[in-house]
Amino acid sequence: MDLESFQDEKLELNAEELRQTLNIESGKLNWEELQLHFARGAVVTISPELDLIEVSAKFVNDDKPAIEAWMNATQIARATDADAKRWLKNKTDFWAVVVPPWVLVQEITDH
């Protein structure tokens, strides 16, 4: 599915339906499952203080002001090589949502 048809399908939902759909489509991934997406530059990290589903909804709706504000506050960012090295070392698990072309991830922490 291309980005445009993905967004068209999701935009037909109201805000609550979109959040429910994204929540259902979210899932747990480990670093090994995420590596291919990282290699193609598609992984976006989401700070733990943000709600992954809310951020995903903003991506689907192409809410540039919200996304830019989070980027400027360093609450979302493209994954870096330093992230990848840490994730490999720590065997990190993630909650993830795919919003083509991006894979939005939040590290799962023990606390």
C-alpha positions as CSV (number, residue, x, y, z in Angstrom):
1,M,0.0,0.0,0.0
2,D,1.4,3.4,-0.9
3,L,1.4,6.4,1.5
4,E,-1.4,8.2,-0.3
5,S,-3.9,5.3,-0.2
6,F,-2.8,4.5,3.4
7,Q,-3.6,8.1,4.5
8,D,-6.8,8.2,2.4
9,E,-8.0,5.0,4.2
10,K,-7.1,6.3,7.6
11,L,-8.5,9.8,7.0
12,E,-11.9,8.4,6.4
13,L,-12.1,7.5,10.1
14,N,-13.0,10.0,12.8
15,A,-10.4,10.8,15.4
16,E,-11.5,8.2,17.9
17,E,-11.8,5.5,15.2
18,L,-8.3,6.4,13.9
19,R,-6.8,6.1,17.4
20,Q,-8.5,2.7,17.9
21,T,-7.3,1.5,14.5
22,L,-3.7,2.6,15.2
23,N,-3.8,1.0,18.7
24,I,-4.9,-2.3,17.1
25,E,-2.2,-2.0,14.5
26,S,0.5,-1.2,17.0
27,G,2.7,-4.0,18.3
28,K,5.8,-5.1,20.1
29,L,9.0,-5.4,18.2
30,N,12.6,-6.3,19.1
31,W,15.7,-4.7,17.7
32,E,16.2,-7.6,15.2
33,E,12.8,-7.0,13.7
34,L,13.5,-3.3,13.5
35,Q,16.9,-3.5,11.9
36,L,15.7,-3.6,8.3
37,H,13.6,-0.5,8.8
38,F,16.5,1.3,10.5
39,A,18.7,0.4,7.5
40,R,16.3,2.1,5.1
41,G,16.2,5.2,7.3
42,A,12.5,4.8,8.3
43,V,12.6,4.5,12.1
44,V,11.4,7.5,14.1
45,T,11.9,7.5,17.8
46,I,9.1,8.8,20.1
47,S,9.9,10.0,23.6
48,P,8.4,8.1,26.5
49,E,6.4,11.1,27.7
50,L,4.4,11.2,24.4
51,D,1.5,8.9,23.6
52,L,2.6,6.7,20.6
53,I,-0.9,6.5,19.3
54,E,-1.5,10.2,19.4
55,V,1.8,10.9,17.6
56,S,0.9,8.2,15.0
57,A,-2.4,9.9,14.4
58,K,-0.6,13.3,13.9
59,F,1.6,11.5,11.3
60,V,-1.4,10.0,9.5
61,N,-3.1,13.4,9.4
62,D,0.1,15.1,8.3
63,D,-0.1,17.6,11.2
64,K,3.1,19.4,10.5
65,P,2.9,22.0,13.3
66,A,2.6,19.3,16.0
67,I,5.3,17.1,14.4
68,E,7.7,20.1,14.0
69,A,7.1,21.2,17.6
70,W,7.9,17.7,18.9
71,M,11.0,17.6,16.7
72,N,12.1,21.0,18.0
73,A,11.6,19.7,21.5
74,T,13.6,16.6,20.6
75,Q,10.7,14.4,21.6
76,I,10.6,12.8,18.1
77,A,13.6,12.2,15.9
78,R,14.9,9.8,13.2
79,A,16.8,7.0,14.8
80,T,20.6,7.4,14.8
81,D,23.6,5.0,14.6
82,A,24.1,5.7,18.3
83,D,20.5,4.6,19.0
84,A,21.1,1.4,16.9
85,K,24.3,0.5,18.8
86,R,22.6,1.0,22.2
87,W,19.5,-1.0,21.1
88,L,21.7,-3.8,19.9
89,K,23.7,-3.8,23.1
90,N,20.7,-3.6,25.4
91,K,18.5,-6.0,23.3
92,T,15.8,-3.3,23.4
93,D,12.1,-4.0,22.8
94,F,9.8,-1.4,21.3
95,W,6.1,-0.5,20.9
96,A,5.8,0.3,17.2
97,V,3.2,1.7,14.7
98,V,3.8,1.7,11.0
99,V,2.7,4.9,9.3
100,P,4.2,4.6,5.8
101,P,6.9,5.3,5.1
102,W,7.8,5.5,8.8
103,V,8.0,3.1,11.6
104,L,7.3,5.0,14.8
105,V,8.9,3.4,17.9
106,Q,9.0,3.9,21.6
107,E,11.4,1.9,23.8
108,I,9.8,-0.4,26.3
109,T,11.3,0.3,29.7
110,D,11.0,-1.6,32.9
111,H,9.7,1.3,35.0
